[in-house]
Every structure is written in C-alpha cells, then in structure tokens.
C-alpha cells in the first residue's frame, strides 16, 4: 500500500484538482467573468427553457429587439403573454437554437417576432465565437459546425463548453488587471444591473432617454452598420429557412420586423441602395414560407429623440414600437408585408424600471446590508 501511494503522481493529481476547482469557481460566478453582451446569451438560453415557455408571443433577434419590444406592453395590448429572448449581437443560428430550445421545453407560442440586423447577417458565425458556448449545447455546436463546414469553430465551442476559463479568458484577464491596479470589478456592477433590468422587463431592456444623442451619425458608425451595402452569409440564410420551417411545423407565424433606425442611418441606406437590397432579401423568403409576415417600421418616423444611439430605441421608443407590433399581431391587416403606423408619443400609463433605476436599486440594497 505504501509503495502504491509513493507511485501515485500526487503532483499531477493536485494540479488537476486545482484546475477543476478553478473551473468550478469560474462557472459558478458568471456575473464576474462574463461581459454584459455575452451574459445576454447565457440568460436567454436559461429563459428559453423556463420563463419563456409561458409566452404566447416570443421575441427573438438582436439588441434592436431587446431595446425595442417590451413584453409587458405587448401583453397588455394584445391580450397574449409574451417574453423577450433576444440577445446582443444575435445571428440567425442563435435565434434558431433558442426557438428550438423553447419548443422542446414546452413552449407553444402562436407568434414569434424576430429581427436580423444587416451587419450581423453579413458576418460569418465565427464573429460571436466567444458567445456560442454560453448558448449552444453539444448538438447545437455540431449542427453549426456542419452547416458552416468549420471544424475550428466546433473545436473552440467544445473547448468553451468544457472549460469555462477558456471561454471567459478575456474577462478573467480584465479582472486580474483591475485587481492589480486597485480598481473596481470591470463587469460585475453592469452585469448585475442588466440582469435585474432584463428580469423585471421579461427579457427586454428599458433605457432612459439619452440627450447626448442628437441624431448625428459618423462615417465610422455608418461603415460599421453597413449603411452602404447589404449581403447575407450563406450560413445565416440556411438557418433562416430552418427557423421558418421549424415554426411552420408548430403552426407559428413568424413576424419578421424591420425596426426603425435613426433618420440619418435610414437616409444613408436608402441613398446607397442597401435598404432596397435588404427588402428584396426579405421578399425572397415569402413565396416558400406562407407563415412569414413582414412588419415594416423603417419609415414610421421615429425621430432622434427616442434613440439612444444611431440604431437603439430608448424606453419611450420601445413602448411605441411594442404597441404597433402588438396591434399588427392581434389585428393583422391584409397582405404579408405590413407597414407599421407613424410614430406616436406613447403615454406612460404604467411604470417601467429603466437600467439606471436598476443600478440604483442594487446600490440601495447593498447599502442596507
């Protein structure tokens, strides 16, 4: 027995135990070792299996939906329960995986609203490589890699699934640097505030007005938003078809939202022809998918005062868009390309907790402890 103990590689065993402990620590503290955008992927994956299963209307897509569609408003206006599963920088495969996850967990929505930003359609699935392990399981990872024909994407996703420290290495480095400099935690406060705000707003984010944004859009912002061009990566096209087919198999109507953007962005897209190319892209899906309806808010007259930045609505703009979308779902008009009505300043007949109020509420809780 003593000889066996001497032969055991205690150093290796100790090192493995240390690694396992470190991985467990990182996994159990996502608010410390995740940035806010990535946190939205993790939380929406969780919600797809739980909170969203009650939703008769589900909202999918990227940050334009997260800011622009408020389930509480949609519920009040339409009389149907709703939940917002959108995530920051969502690409088409992510929305497909979330819908599949929700349906397998028991969700039975009659309608799904989705948007797909042009810049996210143009980029390949490697763009959000950091985020895939927060949302995808093994089946999703293999599915995405086979569709993209990308073995390295599969490898990085599997490593991230197995090793939380690998997928969160950038955030871990940022935490270590902050500690060494005697600074505060770089992610935790923002993550806590967003977590709370998304929870109380059923997955949506409610933001106060941003008086600093007056409508001006720089050339660099235009370039990043692809105001000059439109194209779709073939992987995203494939997943859009799959999402529409999955919805049809469950008798779900997909409402593809063209959300409003600030006037200068919309004008540039029209000037360059990118706007019409995007519309033609959407029209190409209509003949094959009879369960698809387009909700077009591009020219609904949302002014700069209801935008946080060139493309994201503040809370007031989100209420107005949510009312228009809820009306279109509850009382659909003729045809499958519905132009949403002109912007009307909404009355705030119920209180919403905005992101700044969420931060202050958490600070107040911390002070009372």
Secondary structure, DSSP 8 states (H G I E B T S, - for coil): -HHHHHHS-HHHHHHHHHHHHHHHHHHT-TTTSS-HHHHHHHHHHHHHTTGGGG-SEEEESSHHHHHH--HHHHHHHHSS-EEE---TT--HHHHHHHHHHHHHTT---SEEEE---HHHHHS-TTTTHHHHHHH--HHHHHHHHHHHT-HHHHHHHHHHHH-HHHHTHHHHHHHHHHHHTT---SSHHHHHHHHHHHHHTTT-------TT--S---HHHHHHTTTT-----HHHHHHHHHHHHHHHHTT-EEEEEE----HHHHHHHHHHTHHHHHHHHHHHHHTT-TTEEEEE-TTS---GGGBSSSS-B-HHHHHHHHHHHHHHHHT--SSSEEE----------S----HHHHHHHHHHHHHH-
